[in-house]
Amino acid sequence: MTCRSVFFIAFALLAFSLGCGSGKPADPYGPDATAEDFAELRLSLTVNDPRVKDELERLQNKQELPVQLAEAYRARTEPTSGEQIVKFLRGRDPDYVDAALTETAHWWDIKSPGRELLIDAQGQDFLKKWNVQRTAARAVLLQPRARFPIEMEQGTFADPTWIGTMHCLARAELLEAASQASQNNMSEAVTAAAYALAYADQLNQAPSLAARNAAVAIREETFVTLRALMRHPQFSGDSQRTLETVLQQTVQAWPSDAELWKADRAFGLHFLEVIRSGNFASVLTREEYDAMMASGEFGMLQSKIMRSLTMDQAFYLDAMRDVVESSEKPYHERAAGLFAISDALNQAESSGSFPTISGEFLLSEIHARSAEFSKDKTRTVIWLTALQTANGHPPAVMPISDFSGKPIVIQEEPGRVIASFEGLPGEIPNLEVRKLPLNEM
């Protein structure tokens, strides 16, 4: 399921939507159904079409249905971290979190180097508001098996606010890094930046597309701050070697994309189940629903979706099987398969058999997200390789870019190394890393 689903309206519309459209569908869940009930796929599992039936049976045998994956996540994480997590992930209004992220995004503009270490009154206020939670959060970041509130059984209706909260806390750490740097406390500044990266590392491990999206953004912002820290006159060889260690741990712990896309498929199945039970309005934003009702489109679209839902679900399962099975490969080897899904959607649209839910909701961003995750991984490896080279121990063989399949390019010069991000999407300036001596003891 694409990141678009994070913003769908809450479960409150479920009961409302049962009265919409033409006639009430057969609903085995009843009027008191909860979001978790839809994760049981009571309707989908009874579909007789072999394209759906056989694939769902296969997923059930592989323990990859929504409830099964949710249980597996709980089994591999530590429940003892729950109390600490509540201290820093709860109690924040979603609107406040969204506003905080929107209002502070400009502080990490890669096109305005130096601005990211300036602490104005707004930055100090932001840091003060998040300071208590930031202190509590540091303890949880040291727990590699910490359990986060990933409610896979709630699918579309799960509350994503905790992800935005973690992003805000990572930004608070970057502001702390800037504050410490302004006082020439470079060790503390690097430590704060390392904690920001730790948020991204934790989110990397979470089986959630929204969490991985936030991890990408956090790393991108942290690299902006790190560029500034490395230009600081008090930045030392010791700090540079600390950064190398931190990034090496990040790269070594980088997860396979397989678990992410298995979880995303579980969310997609939950999404389809809600629609199959007649609750199409529940997966629309308030704005989308109002616009469709005003234009008269809602009833026609709901009827069209319900008539072709089994075909739609079969298309989705077939596409996601390819996505999951190829996800162990680097992006440059699976890009062709991702393009093939887009091509199949285009062909279906021209033939009049377009799978609306798959094409408009569930598969629309999979290729773009896969490319972005690959860019994120490649960028991190480039940073690590540049630091290793500047610190005097370059890799024996240059790593291969996950995105392009070509060797990473590092240019070594007297006193510095320059790393190129050429070939990655977006305009990323070259990275210059000085060759700094270790402080004498």
ABEGO torsion letter per residue (X at the ends): XBAAAAABBBAAAAAAAAABEBEBBBBAAEAABBAAAAAAGAAAAABABAAAAAAAAAAAAAGABAAAAAAAAAAABBAAAAAAAAAAABGBBAAAAAAAAAAAAAABBAABBGAAABBBAAAAAAAAAAAAAAAAAAAAAABAABBBBBBAAAEAABBAAAAAAAAAAAAAAAAAAAAAAAAGBAAAAAAAAAAAAAAAAAAAABBBAAAAAAAAAAAAAAAAAAAAAAABAABBAAAAAAAAAAAAAAAAABBBAAAAAAAAAAAAAAAAAAAAAGAAAAABBAAAAAAAAAAGAAAAAAAAAAAAAAAAAAAAAAAAAAAAAAAABBAAAAAAAAAAAAAAAAAAAAAGABBAAAAAAAAAAAAAAAAAAAAAAAAAAAAAAAAAAAAGBBBABBBBBAAAGBBBBBBBBBGBBBBBABGBBEBBBBBBBBBBBBBBX
